[in-house]
Amino acid sequence: MNIAMMVRGFILVPRPPDMIYAPIDLAYALAKGLSERGHKIDFYAPLGSSVEGANIRTCNLRPLATNQEEFQNLISNPALMTHYIPAMWDSYMADEMFVRANAGKYDLLHFHHPESALPHARINGDVPVIYTLHDPTYDWFKELYDLYQTSNQHFISISNNQRRDAPDLPYAATVYNGIDPDDYPFSEEAEDYLLFSGRIIPEKGVKEAVQIAKKLKHRLLIIGSITPDNQTYFDQHIKPHLDDQILYLGYIERDQLSKYYKKAKALLTPVQWEEPFGLATIEAMASGTPVISLKKGAASELIINGKTGYVVESIAEMIESVQKISDIKRKACRKHATENFSIEKMVDGYETTFEQVLRDRKKLSRQFVRTKITKVPQKLRGSTQKRHHKKMNKIAKKAQ
């Protein structure tokens, strides 16, 4: 297959080391994996980007953010955002992708942010378009899709629960996110600390993780980034509790994060929202660390309750689960993660889905042609056949 792919037209790929942007990590791994299987990938990203195995198309656009500080300044700048400057970068690249697709250069287009391409897809109905949904299906997004809905557009959800608020979108498949298990060394032995890993925001339940640790008088390591708009949350709910028992280690890049995963007694994910996936969950399990989560979002799809961790209804039940965490076999956590949430498994899912979408479109095209033919009036079809026979007879006589 010839595939064009884009995450953002204004952020470098790979993402800058100090920036958290999971869709870029996943798209990079997907593009690399598909190219290793013989598919041709054009990856659209700004100048300075590179993806192993893929051809980079920059459209000569410079990046608008090359580190976390620049990214934060960009998205918090009212002048830039109200004039849709980042969106215009995306749109410029998306336009080029559709132009090349209409010229026969691509079999399909794959976007990791649907809003970048919806207006283009609506007026280019012959181009197959697939979107990966990385965010919850907010009400406004459902309304947006209804405005631009056409039969050439398809969605991939990253969990089945993600579909809950928009069950009628034209989903092509659910494909779980994947990680490279080799990036997360396994440890049979754990040290006596609990771990929280994720952005320091209310939705992730950092405050609740602190409550659990304090109730149990247990050591808790907190790892994650704080953005300016969540500094107040940290100052009010986390900072007052920091001591020798509750430690905040700041943001740690993935290559260093694994050593904290593999020695943790358990990862706490007391999520306060319908989280579409949860990369920290599969990263911890790949390291052999069980996960204790509230029953929200995709938690029940990622964790086998009672085998690779616990999925419960309340903070009180999370506290009880910590006390019986030794019942969970760390090898079972590793096995579950590597078998179900590897990059190879993710690439399998996307490859199968892309091929199925293209097969279905070909089938629909053939059905459309047959329908058109059968709708031709019988009299007209008969006269057409007579003209054809006369023409063939004339050709035959000339040949004699």
DODO-138084 format. One line per field, with one value per residue (C-alpha): residue in three letters; x, y, z. Coordinates in steps of 0.05 Angstrom, whole numbers, m for minus. Example, Ala and Ser with C-alpha at 12.3 -4.5 7.8 and 13.67 -1.06 7.14 Angstrom:
2
sevex [ALA|SER];
x [246|273];
y [m90|m21];
z [156|143];
//
This chain:
400
sevex [MET|ASN|ILE|ALA|MET|MET|VAL|ARG|GLY|PHE|ILE|LEU|VAL|PRO|ARG|PRO|PRO|ASP|MET|ILE|TYR|ALA|PRO|ILE|ASP|LEU|ALA|TYR|ALA|LEU|ALA|LYS|GLY|LEU|SER|GLU|ARG|GLY|HIS|LYS|ILE|ASP|PHE|TYR|ALA|PRO|LEU|GLY|SER|SER|VAL|GLU|GLY|ALA|ASN|ILE|ARG|THR|CYS|ASN|LEU|ARG|PRO|LEU|ALA|THR|ASN|GLN|GLU|GLU|PHE|GLN|ASN|LEU|ILE|SER|ASN|PRO|ALA|LEU|MET|THR|HIS|TYR|ILE|PRO|ALA|MET|TRP|ASP|SER|TYR|MET|ALA|ASP|GLU|MET|PHE|VAL|ARG|ALA|ASN|ALA|GLY|LYS|TYR|ASP|LEU|LEU|HIS|PHE|HIS|HIS|PRO|GLU|SER|ALA|LEU|PRO|HIS|ALA|ARG|ILE|ASN|GLY|ASP|VAL|PRO|VAL|ILE|TYR|THR|LEU|HIS|ASP|PRO|THR|TYR|ASP|TRP|PHE|LYS|GLU|LEU|TYR|ASP|LEU|TYR|GLN|THR|SER|ASN|GLN|HIS|PHE|ILE|SER|ILE|SER|ASN|ASN|GLN|ARG|ARG|ASP|ALA|PRO|ASP|LEU|PRO|TYR|ALA|ALA|THR|VAL|TYR|ASN|GLY|ILE|ASP|PRO|ASP|ASP|TYR|PRO|PHE|SER|GLU|GLU|ALA|GLU|ASP|TYR|LEU|LEU|PHE|SER|GLY|ARG|ILE|ILE|PRO|GLU|LYS|GLY|VAL|LYS|GLU|ALA|VAL|GLN|ILE|ALA|LYS|LYS|LEU|LYS|HIS|ARG|LEU|LEU|ILE|ILE|GLY|SER|ILE|THR|PRO|ASP|ASN|GLN|THR|TYR|PHE|ASP|GLN|HIS|ILE|LYS|PRO|HIS|LEU|ASP|ASP|GLN|ILE|LEU|TYR|LEU|GLY|TYR|ILE|GLU|ARG|ASP|GLN|LEU|SER|LYS|TYR|TYR|LYS|LYS|ALA|LYS|ALA|LEU|LEU|THR|PRO|VAL|GLN|TRP|GLU|GLU|PRO|PHE|GLY|LEU|ALA|THR|ILE|GLU|ALA|MET|ALA|SER|GLY|THR|PRO|VAL|ILE|SER|LEU|LYS|LYS|GLY|ALA|ALA|SER|GLU|LEU|ILE|ILE|ASN|GLY|LYS|THR|GLY|TYR|VAL|VAL|GLU|SER|ILE|ALA|GLU|MET|ILE|GLU|SER|VAL|GLN|LYS|ILE|SER|ASP|ILE|LYS|ARG|LYS|ALA|CYS|ARG|LYS|HIS|ALA|THR|GLU|ASN|PHE|SER|ILE|GLU|LYS|MET|VAL|ASP|GLY|TYR|GLU|THR|THR|PHE|GLU|GLN|VAL|LEU|ARG|ASP|ARG|LYS|LYS|LEU|SER|ARG|GLN|PHE|VAL|ARG|THR|LYS|ILE|THR|LYS|VAL|PRO|GLN|LYS|LEU|ARG|GLY|SER|THR|GLN|LYS|ARG|HIS|HIS|LYS|LYS|MET|ASN|LYS|ILE|ALA|LYS|LYS|ALA|GLN];
x [0|20|0|6|5|4|m1|12|42|76|110|175|176|202|174|223|249|217|148|92|54|34|2|70|104|50|49|125|123|66|100|165|128|88|150|186|129|140|88|109|98|100|100|80|116|155|227|277|233|253|219|258|236|189|195|187|146|154|118|175|140|181|162|124|147|214|208|155|163|152|92|61|73|41|m23|m31|m22|m91|m68|m40|m97|m154|m123|m116|m42|m26|m89|m68|m2|m42|m90|m34|m3|m70|m86|m21|m38|m105|m75|m26|m79|m123|m63|m59|2|m33|m81|m106|m93|m84|m93|m83|m125|m190|m202|m140|m173|m249|m262|m214|m244|m314|m297|m251|m300|m257|m200|m203|m189|m177|m173|m146|m183|m135|m183|m251|m310|m334|m404|m374|m333|m394|m428|m367|m365|m439|m425|m372|m396|m381|m375|m299|m283|m271|m250|m204|m218|m162|m210|m282|m301|m279|m339|m388|m408|m409|m429|m454|m390|m366|m315|m269|m238|m212|m136|m102|m39|26|94|161|168|243|238|209|255|219|232|206|224|192|213|166|137|75|80|40|61|25|10|m3|m76|m141|m167|m109|m125|m58|m93|m128|m63|m34|m95|m87|m13|m24|m81|m36|26|59|114|91|133|99|127|98|99|64|39|26|m50|m44|7|m49|m75|m6|6|m60|m67|1|56|31|38|108|157|200|138|107|159|151|207|185|182|225|236|216|286|295|223|228|272|218|164|199|212|145|99|40|20|m39|m87|m146|m171|m226|m248|m265|m193|m192|m132|m76|m5|23|m19|11|81|76|49|104|153|118|83|9|m40|m95|m147|m215|m266|m267|m248|m210|m184|m226|m200|m127|m125|m148|m181|m149|m94|m55|m82|m148|m204|m249|m306|m278|m216|m232|m229|m163|m135|m158|m127|m59|m61|m70|m25|22|m31|m16|38|86|101|27|29|88|57|m9|24|71|17|m36|m3|61|79|76|5|m14|16|m21|m86|m74|m49|m110|m158|m126|m130|m202|m224|m192|m225|m293|m286|m269|m329|m374|m347|m363|m433|m443|m424|m470|m527|m518|m519|m582|m617|m608|m677|m685|m702|m639|m597|m626|m612|m541|m530|m556|m508|m452|m469|m473|m405|m374|m404|m373|m305|m312|m329|m269|m224|m248];
y [0|72|111|184|199|261|278|353|398|443|395|359|283|249|294|337|298|344|343|294|279|205|208|226|167|119|146|141|68|53|85|48|m18|m12|7|m54|m96|m66|m11|58|112|187|221|294|335|401|413|377|315|243|175|111|76|131|188|256|309|377|422|469|487|504|475|522|484|450|439|437|510|533|486|513|585|568|538|591|650|679|716|654|608|655|664|588|591|518|495|529|490|426|446|465|396|361|397|371|301|303|333|276|224|249|243|169|174|144|88|121|179|169|227|226|289|287|362|371|337|337|396|366|296|322|350|294|236|188|189|138|173|140|177|151|179|194|237|224|232|298|323|378|328|287|350|369|301|305|370|338|266|229|155|158|174|120|120|76|78|61|26|1|46|106|95|102|174|169|98|114|140|98|58|13|m21|m15|m20|m16|26|m12|m6|m41|m91|m86|m14|m40|m91|m142|m150|m207|m169|m104|m52|m24|36|54|93|146|162|213|286|324|341|328|279|231|227|249|277|211|172|214|200|125|127|169|125|64|102|77|108|139|164|214|222|271|340|402|454|526|516|459|490|512|441|416|472|460|384|353|399|405|329|322|292|230|187|224|244|284|266|312|293|233|211|140|111|128|117|41|32|61|19|m48|m39|m10|m52|m26|30|71|99|130|164|215|214|167|158|131|86|92|81|81|20|m23|5|m16|m86|m97|m84|m136|m85|m95|m37|m15|28|58|28|85|92|35|6|m57|m71|m64|m97|m168|m159|m204|m228|m167|m118|m94|m53|m27|22|66|94|50|m11|14|16|m55|m77|m50|m95|m157|m138|m196|m243|m216|m253|m205|m254|m254|m178|m182|m237|m201|m136|m167|m211|m157|m88|m93|m49|m110|m125|m52|m52|m117|m82|m21|m61|m107|m48|m8|m68|m82|m10|m12|m80|m54|8|m34|m79|m18|10|m55|m57|16|0|m61|m21|33|m19|m54|13|26|17|m50|m16|26|m33|m72|m16|m10|m84|m78|m21|m62|m123|m79|m49|m118|m143|m84|m99|m172|m155|m109|m163|m210];
z [0|m12|50|70|145|188|262|264|211|262|311|297|289|330|384|424|484|536|502|518|454|451|381|352|386|362|291|287|310|261|201|216|226|161|121|148|118|49|49|23|75|63|131|131|184|186|168|211|220|206|211|201|138|115|66|99|63|96|45|64|130|191|259|305|367|379|454|509|527|455|449|513|490|423|449|503|455|441|379|346|366|348|280|273|257|279|244|180|181|187|132|85|91|88|23|m8|15|m21|m84|m88|m71|m128|m174|m156|m110|m49|m35|29|76|152|201|276|286|245|248|204|145|153|105|53|58|47|m22|m42|m39|m81|m31|26|92|160|225|291|351|408|449|480|431|457|438|396|357|340|315|275|241|224|186|143|138|73|57|44|118|170|244|285|360|409|457|453|512|471|426|483|471|395|378|308|276|217|256|216|277|347|348|416|423|426|459|448|506|500|524|590|623|666|741|783|847|869|919|971|935|896|831|795|724|681|670|734|720|758|706|720|794|824|886|896|889|945|988|978|997|1059|1083|1076|1103|1040|999|933|875|829|759|708|677|703|654|676|674|724|771|818|822|840|891|926|925|916|941|1013|1021|994|1044|1053|1040|981|930|865|816|759|685|666|594|575|572|646|667|657|718|762|730|739|813|834|878|837|790|814|762|800|736|743|669|613|591|519|532|584|560|631|645|591|603|676|660|609|665|708|752|767|759|806|772|781|733|683|610|579|645|640|570|589|658|673|741|792|745|721|773|799|768|823|836|892|926|986|941|912|983|995|929|949|1010|967|909|925|897|828|789|756|700|683|676|629|587|580|558|508|476|470|469|429|370|325|348|335|266|251|269|226|167|169|176|119|73|92|79|10|m6|16|m27|m88|m74|m69|m134|m171|m141|m162|m234|m236|m207|m260|m315|m290|m285|m359|m392|m427|m493|m490|m472|m531|m581|m553|m564|m636|m652|m622|m666|m729|m713|m702|m768|m806|m774|m794|m867|m872|m845|m901];
//
